């Protein structure tokens, strides 16, 4: 079993989203133990932005001839690591109601015409084989439930962006209200952990796993 974990917080492994993602990784290891556990770590904060050659390729009818260089080469590597993963785990904070810039850079690299999606008369069609994607989200405020006081552009954006390349099986878990601290934060952590445990214990997930 290969798991690609993408860390998007500038705080890295010390972040709330990364800690939450570890419960997802551990859950996958338990339910798919027979295939072993190969965890591929990717720090999105280290990724360079796409460059002029990449922009030229996206705006043209073909990629440049010869071996790719610059961010096209980086894009090839990131797409390959994504295609090779049985599961994808994205650990991300919510920044200004949506994805942080580091996650957006990764998306810009992997959502690439002729490589991960095709353009047809009906619109964009994903090329990648679908697989489970788990998203561990942390936010300083509340963005779901009756007490939510801020909009959520992260969830619909990720669904749309990843569906473009063929990844439609997204599951979200969140620790919200981290800025509250204290007992409120601990309660949010426990709720998220319980949600993850229940998800991996559920028979529909196990049936889905066997068909993956």
MDTraj code that builds the backbone (N, CA, C; nanometers):
import mdtraj as md
import numpy as np

residues = "UNK UNK UNK UNK UNK UNK UNK UNK UNK UNK UNK UNK UNK UNK UNK UNK UNK UNK UNK UNK UNK UNK UNK UNK UNK UNK UNK UNK UNK UNK UNK UNK UNK UNK UNK UNK UNK UNK UNK UNK UNK UNK UNK UNK UNK UNK UNK UNK UNK UNK UNK UNK UNK UNK UNK UNK UNK UNK UNK UNK UNK UNK UNK UNK UNK UNK UNK UNK UNK UNK UNK UNK UNK UNK UNK UNK UNK UNK UNK UNK UNK UNK UNK UNK UNK UNK UNK UNK UNK UNK UNK UNK UNK UNK UNK UNK UNK UNK UNK UNK UNK UNK UNK UNK UNK UNK UNK UNK UNK UNK UNK UNK UNK UNK UNK UNK UNK UNK UNK UNK UNK UNK UNK UNK UNK UNK UNK UNK UNK UNK UNK UNK UNK UNK UNK UNK UNK UNK UNK UNK UNK UNK UNK UNK UNK UNK UNK UNK UNK UNK UNK UNK UNK UNK UNK UNK UNK UNK UNK UNK UNK UNK UNK UNK UNK UNK UNK UNK UNK UNK UNK UNK UNK UNK UNK UNK UNK UNK UNK UNK UNK UNK UNK UNK UNK UNK UNK UNK UNK UNK UNK UNK UNK UNK UNK UNK UNK UNK UNK UNK UNK UNK UNK UNK UNK UNK UNK UNK UNK UNK UNK UNK".split()
xyz = np.array([
    [0.0842, -0.1192, 0.0000],
    [0.0000, 0.0000, 0.0000],
    [0.0874, 0.1238, 0.0000],
    [0.0621, 0.2145, -0.0918],
    [0.1371, 0.3393, -0.1005],
    [0.0460, 0.4561, -0.0646],
    [0.0911, 0.5372, 0.0302],
    [0.0170, 0.6550, 0.0725],
    [0.1023, 0.7776, 0.0445],
    [0.0466, 0.8715, -0.0303],
    [0.1125, 0.9994, -0.0540],
    [0.0525, 1.1008, 0.0430],
    [0.1369, 1.1540, 0.1350],
    [0.0879, 1.2570, 0.2271],
    [0.1485, 1.3909, 0.1886],
    [0.0608, 1.4866, 0.1679],
    [0.0988, 1.6216, 0.1294],
    [0.0798, 1.7130, 0.2500],
    [0.1889, 1.7728, 0.2986],
    [0.1830, 1.8648, 0.4117],
    [0.1875, 2.0074, 0.3597],
    [0.0851, 2.0856, 0.3954],
    [0.0703, 2.2179, 0.3352],
    [0.0841, 2.3326, 0.4338],
    [0.0892, 2.3046, 0.5622],
    [0.1041, 2.4113, 0.6602],
    [0.2492, 2.4553, 0.6697],
    [0.2758, 2.5857, 0.6845],
    [0.4138, 2.6309, 0.7045],
    [0.4732, 2.5802, 0.8358],
    [0.3879, 2.5311, 0.9264],
    [0.4366, 2.4750, 1.0523],
    [0.4754, 2.3292, 1.0393],
    [0.4547, 2.2705, 0.9239],
    [0.4976, 2.1338, 0.8979],
    [0.4380, 2.0327, 0.9927],
    [0.5226, 1.9441, 1.0447],
    [0.4769, 1.8359, 1.1318],
    [0.4230, 1.8858, 1.2649],
    [0.4485, 2.0095, 1.3002],
    [0.3957, 2.0666, 1.4239],
    [0.2551, 2.1237, 1.4083],
    [0.2015, 2.1184, 1.2888],
    [0.0725, 2.1809, 1.2621],
    [-0.0431, 2.0919, 1.3047],
    [-0.1557, 2.1554, 1.3286],
    [-0.2774, 2.0829, 1.3667],
    [-0.3231, 1.9911, 1.2540],
    [-0.3150, 2.0383, 1.1315],
    [-0.3604, 1.9568, 1.0184],
    [-0.2729, 1.8336, 0.9994],
    [-0.1418, 1.8480, 1.0198],
    [-0.0523, 1.7332, 1.0052],
    [-0.0800, 1.6301, 1.1138],
    [-0.1012, 1.6769, 1.2382],
    [-0.1329, 1.5833, 1.3460],
    [-0.2629, 1.5085, 1.3165],
    [-0.3616, 1.5809, 1.2637],
    [-0.4874, 1.5152, 1.2289],
    [-0.4665, 1.4134, 1.1173],
    [-0.3833, 1.4462, 1.0204],
    [-0.3592, 1.3549, 0.9087],
    [-0.2962, 1.2236, 0.9542],
    [-0.2229, 1.2278, 1.0653],
    [-0.1578, 1.1052, 1.1133],
    [-0.2610, 1.0010, 1.1553],
    [-0.3754, 1.0446, 1.2069],
    [-0.4807, 0.9502, 1.2419],
    [-0.5364, 0.8846, 1.1155],
    [-0.5404, 0.9579, 1.0056],
    [-0.5840, 0.9003, 0.8786],
    [-0.4823, 0.7985, 0.8288],
    [-0.3553, 0.8356, 0.8329],
    [-0.2491, 0.7440, 0.7894],
    [-0.2509, 0.6168, 0.8732],
    [-0.2672, 0.6315, 1.0042],
    [-0.2719, 0.5143, 1.0918],
    [-0.3944, 0.4281, 1.0620],
    [-0.5076, 0.4927, 1.0315],
    [-0.6280, 0.4174, 0.9977],
    [-0.6101, 0.3372, 0.8708],
    [-0.5477, 0.3961, 0.7710],
    [-0.5205, 0.3237, 0.6465],
    [-0.4279, 0.2055, 0.6707],
    [-0.3281, 0.2245, 0.7558],
    [-0.2335, 0.1163, 0.7847],
    [-0.3038, -0.0016, 0.8512],
    [-0.4040, 0.0267, 0.9342],
    [-0.4753, -0.0812, 1.0030],
    [-0.5654, -0.1586, 0.9080],
    [-0.6411, -0.0878, 0.8253],
    [-0.7398, -0.1571, 0.7422],
    [-0.6784, -0.2193, 0.6175],
    [-0.5585, -0.1769, 0.5795],
    [-0.4939, -0.2325, 0.4604],
    [-0.3570, -0.2880, 0.4975],
    [-0.3518, -0.3568, 0.6112],
    [-0.2235, -0.4034, 0.6659],
    [-0.1579, -0.5105, 0.5797],
    [-0.2375, -0.5869, 0.5051],
    [-0.1818, -0.6992, 0.4296],
    [-0.0840, -0.6546, 0.3221],
    [-0.1013, -0.5353, 0.2705],
    [-0.0130, -0.4879, 0.1629],
    [0.1068, -0.4095, 0.2159],
    [0.1223, -0.4011, 0.3481],
    [0.2341, -0.3241, 0.4015],
    [0.2016, -0.1755, 0.4003],
    [0.3042, -0.0959, 0.4248],
    [0.2791, 0.0471, 0.4447],
    [0.3965, 0.1274, 0.3890],
    [0.3755, 0.1902, 0.2753],
    [0.4777, 0.2744, 0.2134],
    [0.4262, 0.4175, 0.2130],
    [0.4821, 0.5010, 0.3032],
    [0.4370, 0.6390, 0.3168],
    [0.5339, 0.7316, 0.2456],
    [0.4843, 0.8037, 0.1452],
    [0.5645, 0.9001, 0.0705],
    [0.5268, 1.0393, 0.1200],
    [0.6238, 1.1121, 0.1747],
    [0.5996, 1.2439, 0.2318],
    [0.6366, 1.3532, 0.1307],
    [0.5510, 1.4540, 0.1218],
    [0.5777, 1.5673, 0.0331],
    [0.5433, 1.6964, 0.1060],
    [0.6409, 1.7838, 0.1211],
    [0.6204, 1.9137, 0.1837],
    [0.5907, 2.0148, 0.0731],
    [0.4648, 2.0549, 0.0631],
    [0.4250, 2.1460, -0.0448],
    [0.4894, 2.2827, -0.0314],
    [0.5327, 2.3174, 0.0891],
    [0.5937, 2.4487, 0.1095],
    [0.7278, 2.4628, 0.0375],
    [0.7871, 2.3522, -0.0011],
    [0.9169, 2.3547, -0.0696],
    [0.9040, 2.3590, -0.2217],
    [0.7822, 2.3532, -0.2713],
    [0.7634, 2.3478, -0.4159],
    [0.7780, 2.4860, -0.4788],
    [0.8477, 2.4945, -0.5921],
    [0.8555, 2.6234, -0.6631],
    [0.7282, 2.6482, -0.7425],
    [0.6992, 2.7738, -0.7659],
    [0.5865, 2.8073, -0.8523],
    [0.6173, 2.7659, -0.9958],
    [0.5129, 2.7508, -1.0751],
    [0.5340, 2.7180, -1.2162],
    [0.6024, 2.8356, -1.2849],
    [0.6799, 2.8031, -1.3907],
    [0.7584, 2.9053, -1.4578],
    [0.7034, 2.9354, -1.5975],
    [0.7795, 3.0164, -1.6722],
    [0.7322, 3.0625, -1.8034],
    [0.7179, 2.9468, -1.9025],
    [0.8102, 2.8498, -1.8992],
    [0.8024, 2.7361, -1.9905],
    [0.6756, 2.6548, -1.9650],
    [0.6433, 2.6387, -1.8383],
    [0.5214, 2.5671, -1.8021],
    [0.3985, 2.6422, -1.8551],
    [0.3969, 2.7728, -1.8341],
    [0.2844, 2.8541, -1.8804],
    [0.2708, 2.8467, -2.0324],
    [0.3847, 2.8464, -2.1027],
    [0.3814, 2.8346, -2.2488],
    [0.3213, 2.7008, -2.2903],
    [0.3597, 2.5939, -2.2224],
    [0.3112, 2.4605, -2.2564],
    [0.1605, 2.4503, -2.2365],
    [0.1107, 2.5083, -2.1273],
    [-0.0329, 2.5016, -2.1018],
    [-0.1130, 2.5820, -2.2035],
    [-0.0521, 2.6874, -2.2574],
    [-0.1229, 2.7705, -2.3521],
    [-0.1082, 2.7265, -2.4959],
    [-0.0320, 2.6198, -2.5185],
    [-0.0096, 2.5737, -2.6548],
    [-0.0815, 2.4414, -2.6781],
    [-0.0727, 2.3914, -2.7990],
    [-0.1401, 2.2662, -2.8338],
    [-0.0552, 2.1435, -2.8035],
    [0.0675, 2.1646, -2.7576],
    [0.1558, 2.0518, -2.7267],
    [0.2610, 2.0951, -2.6253],
    [0.3218, 1.9966, -2.5601],
    [0.4331, 2.0240, -2.4709],
    [0.5601, 2.0442, -2.5525],
    [0.6623, 2.1090, -2.4945],
    [0.7880, 2.1289, -2.5680],
    [0.8530, 1.9958, -2.6037],
    [0.9260, 1.9948, -2.7140],
    [0.9997, 1.8749, -2.7524],
    [1.1187, 1.8537, -2.6588],
    [1.1637, 1.7289, -2.6502],
    [1.2803, 1.6984, -2.5677],
    [1.2436, 1.6802, -2.4215],
    [1.3479, 1.6588, -2.3424],
    [1.3266, 1.6380, -2.1997],
    [1.2803, 1.7670, -2.1340],
    [1.1792, 1.7580, -2.0474],
    [1.1298, 1.8796, -1.9823],
    [1.2310, 1.9336, -1.8823],
    [1.2265, 2.0628, -1.8606],
    [1.3151, 2.1258, -1.7624],
    [1.2309, 2.2178, -1.6752],
    [1.2934, 2.2759, -1.5752],
    [1.2238, 2.3706, -1.4896],
    [1.1028, 2.3102, -1.4222],
    [0.9958, 2.3863, -1.4151],
    [0.8786, 2.3385, -1.3436],
    [0.8027, 2.2303, -1.4208],
    [0.8245, 2.2176, -1.5513],
    [0.7656, 2.1056, -1.6237],
    [0.8236, 1.9737, -1.5742],
    [0.9538, 1.9737, -1.5479],
    [1.0179, 1.8538, -1.4920],
    [0.9625, 1.8252, -1.3536],
    [0.9483, 1.9293, -1.2720],
    [0.8916, 1.9130, -1.1383],
    [0.7478, 1.8624, -1.1473],
    [0.6721, 1.9150, -1.2402],
    [0.5350, 1.8710, -1.2603],
    [0.5283, 1.7227, -1.2946],
    [0.6156, 1.6772, -1.3830],
    [0.6193, 1.5350, -1.4187],
    [0.6418, 1.4486, -1.2948],
    [0.7338, 1.4889, -1.2098],
    [0.7637, 1.4111, -1.0892],
    [0.6444, 1.4075, -0.9946],
    [0.5790, 1.5214, -0.9772],
    [0.4655, 1.5268, -0.8856],
    [0.3465, 1.4466, -0.9387],
    [0.3242, 1.4523, -1.0676],
    [0.2161, 1.3732, -1.1270],
    [0.2451, 1.2247, -1.1136],
    [0.3700, 1.1866, -1.1323],
    [0.4071, 1.0462, -1.1190],
    [0.3858, 0.9962, -0.9761],
    [0.4245, 1.0774, -0.8777],
    [0.4064, 1.0356, -0.7384],
    [0.2578, 1.0265, -0.7037],
    [0.1773, 1.1121, -0.7611],
    [0.0337, 1.1066, -0.7391],
    [-0.0267, 0.9828, -0.8047],
    [0.0128, 0.9549, -0.9275],
    [-0.0402, 0.8393, -1.0001],
    [-0.0002, 0.7080, -0.9344],
    [0.1137, 0.7050, -0.8691],
    [0.1643, 0.5820, -0.8068],
    [0.0997, 0.5521, -0.6721],
    [0.0316, 0.6485, -0.6121],
    [-0.0230, 0.6317, -0.4773],
    [-0.1572, 0.5592, -0.4790],
    [-0.1744, 0.4664, -0.3847],
    [-0.3047, 0.4030, -0.3661],
    [-0.4010, 0.4973, -0.2950],
    [-0.3454, 0.5781, -0.2040],
    [-0.4247, 0.6735, -0.1275],
    [-0.3496, 0.8065, -0.1235],
    [-0.4253, 0.9141, -0.1155],
    [-0.3669, 1.0472, -0.1005],
    [-0.4225, 1.1090, 0.0272],
    [-0.3323, 1.1629, 0.1093],
    [-0.3717, 1.2312, 0.2321],
    [-0.3187, 1.3737, 0.2242],
    [-0.4090, 1.4700, 0.2291],
    [-0.3709, 1.6111, 0.2219],
    [-0.3923, 1.6739, 0.3592],
    [-0.2854, 1.7218, 0.4203],
    [-0.2921, 1.7909, 0.5485],
    [-0.2801, 1.9400, 0.5226],
    [-0.3874, 2.0134, 0.5470],
    [-0.3859, 2.1544, 0.5080],
    [-0.4598, 2.2432, 0.6069],
    [-0.4076, 2.3603, 0.6350],
    [-0.4865, 2.4595, 0.7064],
    [-0.5801, 2.5311, 0.6099],
    [-0.6774, 2.6008, 0.6647],
    [-0.7593, 2.6912, 0.5849],
    [-0.7020, 2.8313, 0.6022],
    [-0.6587, 2.8926, 0.4929],
    [-0.6049, 3.0284, 0.4962],
    [-0.6990, 3.1226, 0.4225],
    [-0.7499, 3.2209, 0.4922],
    [-0.8393, 3.3195, 0.4290],
    [-0.9529, 3.2520, 0.3533],
    [-1.0145, 3.1545, 0.4188],
    [-1.1344, 3.0837, 0.3730],
    [-1.1076, 2.9779, 0.2671],
    [-0.9824, 2.9591, 0.2252],
    [-0.9573, 2.8647, 0.1164],
    [-0.8225, 2.7939, 0.1366],
    [-0.7681, 2.7356, 0.0300],
    [-0.6439, 2.6595, 0.0424],
    [-0.5256, 2.7544, 0.0606],
    [-0.4219, 2.7128, 0.1328],
    [-0.3013, 2.7944, 0.1435],
    [-0.2247, 2.7949, 0.0122],
    [-0.1334, 2.8897, -0.0019],
    [-0.0615, 2.9049, -0.1286],
    [0.0207, 2.7809, -0.1622],
    [0.0740, 2.7118, -0.0603],
    [0.1552, 2.5926, -0.0868],
    [0.0732, 2.4836, -0.1552],
    [-0.0497, 2.4641, -0.1090],
    [-0.1364, 2.3633, -0.1715],
    [-0.1756, 2.4068, -0.3123],
    [-0.1975, 2.5359, -0.3304],
    [-0.2310, 2.5853, -0.4647],
    [-0.1166, 2.5609, -0.5622],
    [0.0078, 2.5742, -0.5167],
    [0.1230, 2.5468, -0.6041],
    [0.1213, 2.4010, -0.6492],
    [0.0981, 2.3081, -0.5552],
    [0.0917, 2.1658, -0.5905],
    [-0.0196, 2.1415, -0.6925],
    [-0.1350, 2.2013, -0.6693],
    [-0.2465, 2.1851, -0.7622],
    [-0.2092, 2.2372, -0.9009],
    [-0.1412, 2.3509, -0.9060],
    [-0.0997, 2.4055, -1.0356],
    [-0.0060, 2.3099, -1.1095],
    [0.0748, 2.2366, -1.0352],
    [0.1671, 2.1412, -1.0974],
    [0.0957, 2.0163, -1.1488],
    [-0.0046, 1.9678, -1.0753],
    [-0.0631, 1.8377, -1.1106],
    [-0.1898, 1.8485, -1.1944],
    [-0.2547, 1.9633, -1.1961],
    [-0.3715, 1.9816, -1.2837],
    [-0.3184, 2.0381, -1.4145],
    [-0.2870, 1.9485, -1.5071],
    [-0.2103, 1.9855, -1.6263],
    [-0.2684, 1.9215, -1.7512],
    [-0.3030, 2.0044, -1.8461],
    [-0.3640, 1.9567, -1.9692],
    [-0.2705, 1.8591, -2.0411],
    [-0.3293, 1.7544, -2.0983],
    [-0.2614, 1.6471, -2.1708],
    [-0.1863, 1.5519, -2.0786],
    [-0.1695, 1.5854, -1.9526],
    [-0.0996, 1.4981, -1.8585],
    [-0.1944, 1.4381, -1.7557],
    [-0.2854, 1.5183, -1.7016],
    [-0.3819, 1.4667, -1.6043],
    [-0.5270, 1.4937, -1.6438],
    [-0.5488, 1.5726, -1.7465],
    [-0.6842, 1.5890, -1.7985],
    [-0.6784, 1.6219, -1.9475],
    [-0.7889, 1.5897, -2.0153],
    [-0.8038, 1.6211, -2.1566],
    [-0.9178, 1.7207, -2.1732],
    [-0.9099, 1.8015, -2.2773],
    [-1.0155, 1.8970, -2.3083],
    [-1.1008, 1.8400, -2.4209],
    [-1.2308, 1.8257, -2.3951],
    [-1.3238, 1.7716, -2.4943],
    [-1.4364, 1.8729, -2.5186],
    [-1.5240, 1.8397, -2.6094],
    [-1.6385, 1.9279, -2.6359],
    [-1.7296, 1.9379, -2.5135],
    [-1.7284, 1.8343, -2.4319],
    [-1.8122, 1.8332, -2.3121],
    [-1.7432, 1.8983, -2.1926],
    [-1.6170, 1.9370, -2.2103],
    [-1.5420, 1.9972, -2.1006],
    [-1.4165, 1.9178, -2.0682],
    [-1.3578, 1.9440, -1.9524],
    [-1.2351, 1.8772, -1.9121],
    [-1.2669, 1.7387, -1.8546],
    [-1.1878, 1.6398, -1.8962],
    [-1.2074, 1.5014, -1.8526],
    [-1.0781, 1.4514, -1.7894],
    [-1.0877, 1.4028, -1.6659],
    [-0.9699, 1.3557, -1.5946],
    [-0.9088, 1.2319, -1.6555],
    [-0.7772, 1.2234, -1.6472],
    [-0.7029, 1.1096, -1.7016],
    [-0.6627, 1.0117, -1.5920],
    [-0.6358, 1.0610, -1.4718],
    [-0.5886, 0.9746, -1.3642],
    [-0.6970, 0.8776, -1.3190],
    [-0.6535, 0.7603, -1.2763],
    [-0.7459, 0.6629, -1.2169],
    [-0.7887, 0.7142, -1.0796],
    [-0.9184, 0.7090, -1.0524],
    [-0.9685, 0.7581, -0.9252],
    [-0.9157, 0.6733, -0.8100],
    [-0.8978, 0.7358, -0.6947],
    [-0.8541, 0.6666, -0.5737],
    [-0.8990, 0.7502, -0.4539],
    [-0.9026, 0.6917, -0.3339],
    [-0.9469, 0.7684, -0.2177],
    [-0.8497, 0.8820, -0.1841],
    [-0.9051, 0.9992, -0.1618],
    [-0.8285, 1.1157, -0.1178],
    [-0.8885, 1.1620, 0.0148],
    [-0.8031, 1.1720, 0.1168],
    [-0.8471, 1.2168, 0.2482],
    [-0.7852, 1.3538, 0.2761],
    [-0.8680, 1.4463, 0.3240],
    [-0.8218, 1.5819, 0.3490],
    [-0.8396, 1.6141, 0.4972],
    [-0.7285, 1.6415, 0.5647],
    [-0.7286, 1.6814, 0.7056],
    [-0.7144, 1.8323, 0.7114],
    [-0.8193, 1.8996, 0.7584],
    [-0.8254, 2.0457, 0.7556],
    [-0.8222, 2.1013, 0.8976],
    [-0.7467, 2.2064, 0.9174],
    [-0.7516, 2.2815, 1.0430],
    [-0.7879, 2.4261, 1.0109],
    [-0.8626, 2.4876, 1.1015],
    [-0.8999, 2.6274, 1.0810],
    [-0.9114, 2.6975, 1.2158],
    [-0.8727, 2.8236, 1.2175],
    [-0.8798, 2.9004, 1.3406],
    [-1.0217, 2.9261, 1.3844],
    [-1.1141, 2.9421, 1.2881],
    [-1.2545, 2.9642, 1.3180],
    [-1.3392, 2.8457, 1.2786],
    [-1.4703, 2.8607, 1.2893],
    [-1.5645, 2.7545, 1.2549],
    [-1.6210, 2.7802, 1.1163],
    [-1.6161, 2.6786, 1.0296],
    [-1.6692, 2.6951, 0.8941],
    [-1.7790, 2.5953, 0.8610],
    [-1.8173, 2.5109, 0.9559],
    [-1.9261, 2.4162, 0.9338],
    [-2.0145, 2.4117, 1.0576],
    [-2.1373, 2.3620, 1.0390],
    [-2.2285, 2.3505, 1.1512],
    [-2.3039, 2.4796, 1.1792],
    [-2.3952, 2.4744, 1.2750],
    [-2.4814, 2.5906, 1.3025],
    [-2.4080, 2.7119, 1.3594],
    [-2.2896, 2.6895, 1.4167],
    [-2.2142, 2.8007, 1.4759],
    [-2.1092, 2.8593, 1.3821],
    [-2.1098, 2.8159, 1.2556],
    [-2.0095, 2.8646, 1.1604],
    [-2.0235, 3.0147, 1.1395],
    [-1.9093, 3.0816, 1.1395],
    [-1.9086, 3.2265, 1.1214],
    [-1.8158, 3.2701, 1.0085],
    [-1.7729, 3.1759, 0.9259],
    [-1.6886, 3.2118, 0.8127],
    [-1.7197, 3.1204, 0.6957],
    [-1.7011, 3.1673, 0.5726],
    [-1.7307, 3.0848, 0.4556],
    [-1.6245, 2.9774, 0.4347],
    [-1.6613, 2.8777, 0.3575],
    [-1.5708, 2.7673, 0.3247],
    [-1.5576, 2.7588, 0.1731],
    [-1.4474, 2.8102, 0.1203],
    [-1.4179, 2.7953, -0.0216],
    [-1.3166, 2.6836, -0.0459],
    [-1.2588, 2.6305, 0.0612],
    [-1.1583, 2.5245, 0.0493],
    [-1.2206, 2.3950, -0.0006],
    [-1.3282, 2.3516, 0.0651],
    [-1.3883, 2.2222, 0.0306],
    [-1.4390, 2.2175, -0.1135],
    [-1.5218, 2.3115, -0.1573],
    [-1.5692, 2.3037, -0.2973],
    [-1.4573, 2.3216, -0.3992],
    [-1.3576, 2.4034, -0.3661],
    [-1.2475, 2.4225, -0.4610],
    [-1.1688, 2.2932, -0.4794],
    [-1.1337, 2.2267, -0.3682],
    [-1.0585, 2.1014, -0.3805],
    [-1.1390, 1.9959, -0.4553],
    [-1.2680, 1.9878, -0.4292],
    [-1.3512, 1.8906, -0.5005],
    [-1.3476, 1.9173, -0.6504],
    [-1.3599, 2.0436, -0.6888],
    [-1.3622, 2.0781, -0.8312],
    [-1.2262, 2.0571, -0.8964],
    [-1.1201, 2.1016, -0.8294],
    [-0.9858, 2.0917, -0.8881],
    [-0.9429, 1.9472, -0.9059],
    [-0.9652, 1.8638, -0.8038],
    [-0.9205, 1.7246, -0.8129],
    [-1.0123, 1.6419, -0.9025],
    [-1.1402, 1.6766, -0.9084],
    [-1.2292, 1.6065, -1.0014],
    [-1.1865, 1.6304, -1.1457],
    [-1.1265, 1.7448, -1.1728],
    [-1.0791, 1.7761, -1.3083],
    [-0.9796, 1.6725, -1.3578],
    [-0.8987, 1.6177, -1.2667],
    [-0.7972, 1.5202, -1.3084],
    [-0.8408, 1.3759, -1.2817],
    [-0.9645, 1.3573, -1.2342],
    [-1.0179, 1.2225, -1.2167],
    [-1.0316, 1.1762, -1.0735],
    [-0.9940, 1.2585, -0.9771],
    [-1.0006, 1.2189, -0.8362],
    [-1.1289, 1.2741, -0.7749],
    [-1.2250, 1.1859, -0.7526],
    [-1.3572, 1.2288, -0.7073],
    [-1.3974, 1.1702, -0.5723],
    [-1.3157, 1.0805, -0.5195],
    [-1.3516, 1.0143, -0.3930],
    [-1.2835, 1.0864, -0.2762],
    [-1.3299, 1.2067, -0.2474],
    [-1.2700, 1.2886, -0.1420],
    [-1.3487, 1.2745, -0.0116],
    [-1.2758, 1.2620, 0.0989],
    [-1.3344, 1.2584, 0.2319],
    [-1.2629, 1.3628, 0.3171],
    [-1.3405, 1.4475, 0.3845],
    [-1.2849, 1.5573, 0.4633],
    [-1.3047, 1.5329, 0.6123],
    [-1.1996, 1.5629, 0.6883],
    [-1.2058, 1.5649, 0.8338],
    [-1.1470, 1.6987, 0.8787],
    [-1.1993, 1.7546, 0.9857],
    [-1.1512, 1.8874, 1.0241],
    [-1.1452, 1.9068, 1.1748],
    [-1.0451, 1.9856, 1.2151],
    [-1.0370, 2.0413, 1.3507],
    [-1.0595, 2.1906, 1.3349],
    [-1.1751, 2.2365, 1.3786],
    [-1.2117, 2.3765, 1.3617],
    [-1.2039, 2.4515, 1.4942],
    [-1.1861, 2.5813, 1.4854],
    [-1.1815, 2.6629, 1.6053],
    [-1.0513, 2.6505, 1.6827],
    [-0.9403, 2.6306, 1.6112],
    [-0.8124, 2.6143, 1.6807],
    [-0.7730, 2.7407, 1.7574],
    [-0.8209, 2.8566, 1.7122],
    [-0.7870, 2.9814, 1.7802],
    [-0.8523, 2.9911, 1.9178],
    [-0.9527, 2.9092, 1.9429],
    [-1.0204, 2.9125, 2.0728],
    [-0.9335, 2.8523, 2.1824],
    [-0.8520, 2.7532, 2.1442],
    [-0.7617, 2.6914, 2.2405],
    [-0.8352, 2.6176, 2.3512],
    [-0.7579, 2.5730, 2.4497],
    [-0.8141, 2.5123, 2.5698],
    [-0.9052, 2.3940, 2.5445],
    [-1.0135, 2.3868, 2.6229],
    [-1.1057, 2.2748, 2.6167],
    [-1.1792, 2.2688, 2.4831],
    [-1.2079, 2.3845, 2.4246],
    [-1.2772, 2.3852, 2.2954],
    [-1.1928, 2.3183, 2.1875],
    [-1.0639, 2.3464, 2.1873],
    [-0.9750, 2.2855, 2.0887],
    [-0.9614, 2.1360, 2.1135],
    [-0.9464, 2.0970, 2.2383],
    [-0.9334, 1.9547, 2.2691],
    [-1.0596, 1.8789, 2.2299],
    [-1.1760, 1.9398, 2.2516],
    [-1.3013, 1.8754, 2.2122],
    [-1.3094, 1.8600, 2.0605],
    [-1.2625, 1.9622, 1.9871],
    [-1.2627, 1.9540, 1.8406],
    [-1.1701, 1.8437, 1.7922],
    [-1.0555, 1.8295, 1.8577],
    [-0.9629, 1.7225, 1.8215],
    [-1.0256, 1.5852, 1.8420],
    [-1.0890, 1.5676, 1.9560],
    [-1.1492, 1.4375, 1.9882],
    [-1.2628, 1.4047, 1.8919],
    [-1.3424, 1.5054, 1.8535],
    [-1.4500, 1.4804, 1.7570],
    [-1.3939, 1.4360, 1.6226],
    [-1.2885, 1.5022, 1.5775],
    [-1.2286, 1.4662, 1.4491],
    [-1.1685, 1.3264, 1.4538],
    [-1.1027, 1.2940, 1.5633],
    [-1.0438, 1.1607, 1.5776],
    [-1.1515, 1.0526, 1.5791],
    [-1.2628, 1.0810, 1.6458],
    [-1.3736, 0.9858, 1.6490],
    [-1.4344, 0.9680, 1.5100],
    [-1.4449, 1.0777, 1.4342],
    [-1.4972, 1.0689, 1.2975],
    [-1.4079, 0.9814, 1.2098],
    [-1.2785, 0.9962, 1.2256],
    [-1.1842, 0.9161, 1.1476],
    [-1.1950, 0.7685, 1.1847],
    [-1.1982, 0.7405, 1.3145],
    [-1.2094, 0.6017, 1.3602],
    [-1.3375, 0.5375, 1.3078],
    [-1.4484, 0.6113, 1.3139],
    [-1.5754, 0.5567, 1.2663],
    [-1.5721, 0.5322, 1.1152],
    [-1.5066, 0.6216, 1.0426],
    [-1.4986, 0.6062, 0.8971],
    [-1.4261, 0.4780, 0.8596],
    [-1.3134, 0.4516, 0.9219],
    [-1.2342, 0.3342, 0.8849],
    [-1.2918, 0.2046, 0.9411],
    [-1.3776, 0.2164, 1.0403],
    [-1.4422, 0.0971, 1.0952],
    [-1.5666, 0.0584, 1.0167],
    [-1.6180, 0.1505, 0.9363],
    [-1.7438, 0.1268, 0.8656],
    [-1.7265, 0.0245, 0.7544],
    [-1.8229, -0.0636, 0.7398],
    [-1.8154, -0.1677, 0.6368],
    [-1.8168, -0.1107, 0.4955],
    [-1.8891, -0.0004, 0.4650],
    [-1.8803, 0.0527, 0.3278],
    [-1.7392, 0.0912, 0.2886],
    [-1.6618, 0.1468, 0.3835],
    [-1.5247, 0.1813, 0.3484],
    [-1.4435, 0.0558, 0.3208],
    [-1.4626, -0.0478, 0.4016],
    [-1.3847, -0.1696, 0.3820],
    [-1.4183, -0.2359, 0.2488],
    [-1.5434, -0.2311, 0.2105],
    [-1.5823, -0.2861, 0.0801],
    [-1.5203, -0.2042, -0.0318],
    [-1.5186, -0.0732, -0.0149],
    [-1.4576, 0.0158, -0.1133],
    [-1.3087, -0.0114, -0.1237],
    [-1.2475, -0.0405, -0.0102],
    [-1.1040, -0.0695, -0.0062],
    [-1.0704, -0.1937, -0.0876],
    [-1.1514, -0.2961, -0.0743],
    [-1.1254, -0.4217, -0.1437],
    [-1.1385, -0.4061, -0.2947],
    [-1.2189, -0.3088, -0.3376],
    [-1.2382, -0.2880, -0.4810],
    [-1.1400, -0.1891, -0.5397],
    [-1.0555, -0.1287, -0.4561],
    [-0.9624, -0.0245, -0.5024],
    [-0.8522, -0.0853, -0.5859],
])
top = md.Topology()
chain = top.add_chain()
for i, resn in enumerate(residues, 1):
    res = top.add_residue(resn, chain, resSeq=i)
    for name in ("N", "CA", "C"):
        top.add_atom(name, md.element.get_by_symbol(name[0]), res)
traj = md.Trajectory(xyz[None], top)
